[in-house]
Amino acid sequence: MGKRSEFKRIERDFYPTPWKAVEPLVSHLPEEFAFAEPCGGDGALVDHIETLIDGAWCSWVSDIEPQKKGIHTKHFRDLSEHEFLEADYIITNPPWDRKLLHRMIDHFSPMKPTWLLFDAEWPNTMQSIPYMEKCKKIVSVGRVMWFGGTSGKDSCAWYLFHDTPKVTPTEYWGRAPKKVANLEKFL
């Protein structure tokens, strides 16, 4: 999964989205909204969002190889604005393969504001330069338990992309501790 991982990469990057990876995104979403999930896998991300936000509902969910009944079988390239008509956002945990990831940014961001979950190192790379104009917000997640109860070796973040004129710099939201004893010693 990550660049320093000892795990063999799972075909099509099918890694169910952990609950802890979704929690940091919640405060950046409205109380009521519809969303589309084009890399639905087993539906974990949809379930987490609908559980964490009472007014959230998934208007479309698909995957190239669905792992749960009720998820449409469709490649992201075949999705159009038609599937996303009712959605306010596209929210997904896409494959982290750069060729696919960059194509998804190009494909989805003109249609709807698009939240993607992937590695936090990406904005520091040269390959991110053509996409940063579309990047409106970055929300740090940190490391999470992805598979087998082990922590990932790479930190991750949520990225909000949209093809609208950029008038302000990309917002960055770092990790805020819920409660840290003796916080002043870290400041």
C-alpha positions as CSV (number, residue, x, y, z in Angstrom):
1,M,0.0,0.0,0.0
2,G,2.6,2.6,1.0
3,K,6.1,3.0,-0.4
4,R,7.7,1.5,2.7
5,S,5.2,-1.3,3.2
6,E,6.3,-4.9,3.6
7,F,2.9,-6.1,2.6
8,K,2.2,-7.4,-0.9
9,R,0.0,-4.9,-2.7
10,I,-3.6,-6.1,-3.0
11,E,-5.0,-6.2,-6.5
12,R,-6.8,-3.0,-7.5
13,D,-5.7,-1.4,-4.2
14,F,-8.8,-2.8,-2.4
15,Y,-8.2,-1.6,1.2
16,P,-11.5,-1.0,3.1
17,T,-11.6,2.5,4.5
18,P,-11.0,2.5,8.3
19,W,-13.4,4.4,10.6
20,K,-10.4,6.5,12.0
21,A,-9.6,7.7,8.5
22,V,-13.1,9.2,8.1
23,E,-13.4,10.9,11.5
24,P,-11.1,13.9,10.6
25,L,-13.3,14.6,7.5
26,V,-16.6,15.0,9.3
27,S,-16.1,18.6,10.5
28,H,-15.4,19.7,7.0
29,L,-18.7,18.5,5.6
30,P,-22.2,20.1,6.0
31,E,-24.8,18.6,8.4
32,E,-26.9,17.6,5.4
33,F,-25.7,16.5,2.0
34,A,-25.7,13.8,-0.7
35,F,-22.5,12.2,-1.9
36,A,-21.4,9.8,-4.6
37,E,-18.8,7.0,-4.0
38,P,-17.1,5.8,-7.2
39,C,-14.6,3.4,-5.6
40,G,-17.2,1.8,-3.3
41,G,-15.4,-1.5,-2.7
42,D,-17.2,-3.1,0.2
43,G,-19.2,0.0,1.1
44,A,-17.2,0.8,4.3
45,L,-16.7,4.5,3.5
46,V,-20.4,5.0,2.7
47,D,-21.4,3.2,6.0
48,H,-18.9,5.4,8.0
49,I,-20.1,8.7,6.6
50,E,-23.8,7.9,6.9
51,T,-23.2,6.7,10.5
52,L,-21.0,9.7,11.5
53,I,-23.3,12.4,9.9
54,D,-27.1,12.0,10.4
55,G,-28.0,14.1,7.4
56,A,-25.6,12.4,4.9
57,W,-26.8,10.0,2.3
58,C,-25.1,8.2,-0.6
59,S,-26.9,8.9,-3.9
60,W,-24.5,6.7,-6.0
61,V,-22.0,4.0,-5.2
62,S,-20.0,2.0,-7.7
63,D,-16.8,0.1,-8.1
64,I,-14.9,-1.7,-10.9
65,E,-15.2,-4.9,-8.8
66,P,-17.9,-4.4,-6.1
67,Q,-17.4,-6.4,-2.8
68,K,-21.0,-5.9,-1.6
69,K,-24.4,-6.3,-3.0
70,G,-26.1,-3.1,-4.2
71,I,-22.9,-1.5,-5.4
72,H,-23.0,-0.8,-9.2
73,T,-20.3,-2.3,-11.3
74,K,-18.8,0.6,-13.3
75,H,-15.3,1.9,-14.1
76,F,-14.7,5.5,-13.0
77,R,-14.0,6.6,-16.6
78,D,-17.5,5.5,-17.5
79,L,-19.1,7.7,-14.9
80,S,-20.6,11.0,-16.0
81,E,-22.5,13.9,-14.4
82,H,-25.6,11.8,-14.9
83,E,-24.6,9.4,-12.0
84,F,-23.7,12.4,-9.8
85,L,-26.8,14.6,-10.4
86,E,-28.1,14.2,-6.8
87,A,-24.7,14.4,-5.2
88,D,-23.3,17.5,-3.6
89,Y,-19.8,15.9,-3.3
90,I,-17.8,12.9,-4.6
91,I,-16.1,11.3,-1.7
92,T,-13.8,8.3,-2.2
93,N,-10.8,6.3,-1.1
94,P,-9.2,5.8,-4.5
95,P,-6.3,3.6,-5.6
96,W,-3.1,5.4,-4.7
97,D,-1.5,4.4,-8.0
98,R,-0.5,7.8,-9.4
99,K,-1.7,7.1,-13.0
100,L,-5.2,6.2,-11.8
101,L,-5.3,8.8,-9.0
102,H,-4.4,11.7,-11.3
103,R,-6.9,10.6,-13.9
104,M,-9.6,10.5,-11.2
105,I,-8.7,14.1,-10.2
106,D,-9.1,15.2,-13.8
107,H,-12.3,13.2,-14.3
108,F,-14.2,14.1,-11.1
109,S,-13.1,17.6,-10.2
110,P,-14.9,19.3,-13.1
111,M,-18.2,17.6,-12.1
112,K,-18.4,18.1,-8.3
113,P,-16.3,19.1,-5.3
114,T,-14.3,15.9,-4.8
115,W,-12.8,14.6,-1.6
116,L,-10.1,11.9,-2.1
117,L,-8.2,10.0,0.6
118,F,-4.5,9.2,-0.1
119,D,-1.0,9.7,1.1
120,A,0.0,12.9,2.8
121,E,3.3,13.1,1.1
122,W,1.8,13.8,-2.3
123,P,1.7,17.6,-2.3
124,N,5.5,17.6,-1.7
125,T,6.1,15.9,-5.0
126,M,6.7,17.4,-8.4
127,Q,3.8,15.4,-9.9
128,S,1.3,17.2,-7.7
129,I,2.1,20.6,-9.3
130,P,-0.5,20.4,-12.1
131,Y,-3.2,19.4,-9.7
132,M,-2.6,21.9,-6.8
133,E,-4.6,24.6,-8.6
134,K,-7.6,22.4,-8.2
135,C,-6.8,21.5,-4.6
136,K,-8.9,23.6,-2.2
137,K,-8.3,21.9,1.1
138,I,-6.1,19.3,2.7
139,V,-7.2,17.6,6.0
140,S,-4.5,15.6,7.7
141,V,-5.5,12.1,9.0
142,G,-2.1,10.7,10.1
143,R,-1.4,7.0,10.1
144,V,-4.4,4.6,10.5
145,M,-4.9,0.8,10.8
146,W,-5.5,-0.4,7.2
147,F,-5.2,-4.1,7.2
148,G,-4.5,-6.9,9.6
149,G,-4.7,-4.6,12.6
150,T,-1.4,-3.0,11.6
151,S,-0.7,0.7,11.2
152,G,0.2,2.0,7.8
153,K,3.7,3.2,7.2
154,D,2.5,6.4,5.4
155,S,0.4,9.2,6.8
156,C,-2.7,10.1,4.8
157,A,-4.9,13.0,4.2
158,W,-8.2,14.0,2.6
159,Y,-7.9,16.4,-0.4
160,L,-10.7,18.5,-1.7
161,F,-10.5,19.1,-5.5
162,H,-12.7,21.2,-7.6
163,D,-12.3,23.0,-11.0
164,T,-13.3,26.5,-9.8
165,P,-11.1,29.6,-10.0
166,K,-8.7,29.5,-7.1
167,V,-8.6,32.9,-5.3
168,T,-7.1,31.8,-2.0
169,P,-4.3,29.4,-1.1
170,T,-5.0,25.8,-0.4
171,E,-6.4,25.4,3.2
172,Y,-4.4,23.0,5.3
173,W,-5.9,21.4,8.4
174,G,-3.4,19.6,10.6
175,R,-4.2,17.0,13.1
176,A,-5.8,18.4,16.2
177,P,-5.5,16.2,19.3
178,K,-8.8,15.5,21.1
179,K,-7.1,15.8,24.5
180,V,-3.4,15.8,25.3
181,A,-2.2,15.9,28.9
182,N,0.4,18.7,29.5
183,L,-0.1,20.1,26.0
184,E,2.0,23.1,26.9
185,K,5.2,21.0,26.8
186,F,4.6,20.4,23.1
187,L,4.1,24.1,22.3
